[in-house]
Amino acid sequence: MIGIFDSGLGGVTILKELIKILPRENYLYYADSLHSPYGDKTKEELEEYTSNIVEYLINKNCKIIIIACNTASLVCKEYLRKKYKIPIIATEPAYKMIYDHNRDSKTLIIATQGTVNSQNFQELVKKYDNKKTEICACSGLADLIEEQDSKKIVEYLKEKLTKYKDIESVVLGCTHYPLIKEEIKEVLGNVKFYDGGMGVSKQAKEILKKKNKLEENTGKITFVDSSQSEKKENLFFKLVNYSKI
Ligand code: DGL
């Protein structure tokens, strides 16, 4: 089984990419809604929450863990990899894709405050700087996305993003944000989006292949939420487009 976690439901944007290339694996998805949003938490808090999740997933016999949360990845990946032997795949804002494929484009990176403040993020931006990049931390946006109120989301985005002019590329640096591409387009126009979902999924497949751990199972998806919210569970399965049998 593949273990995957996020502060909430944003990780579905990675899970969906995983399913495309590994449809017969079984998945255990952990949403830490009890402690969300992660974007406003300290490093110490995130280390504690994510350690508990990793231990839970190990105890459930997961063979690999995907951190489907940019904030947790950038803040804790080194800490978790040092602490646990299990392979841990971490997502990050797909800024390298701009450097590789669209270096000339005027770019906006949106992410949580925790991601933007992290050292890993600062290093990433410095390494692939195209000199045409703006960064905007969107505190509270992940929560609004989980509320699923499109009107409120557009209002929030208008207030935050209207000042950015002529943006051509948007790096979705939080796993929740691929869920609101339409709302972002309403504010910024017809921009091109970049996110880490497919890259992370390919990495996971590669590692499983190397370790000879790819499996042909039933493609079962199990959902666990730390706040035990039935509403979250229903929304999760709706977003993944998967019906529980
Ligand atoms: N989905 C998360 C990320 O990719 C975090 C959202 C939050 O809990 O603040 O950063």
Boltz pocket constraint, residues with backbone or C-beta under 6 A from the ligand:
constraints:
  - pocket:
      binder: B
      contacts: [[A, 6], [A, 7], [A, 8], [A, 10], [A, 11], [A, 36], [A, 37], [A, 38], [A, 39], [A, 40], [A, 68], [A, 69], [A, 70], [A, 71], [A, 72], [A, 112], [A, 115], [A, 142], [A, 173], [A, 174], [A, 175], [A, 176]]
      max_distance: 6.0
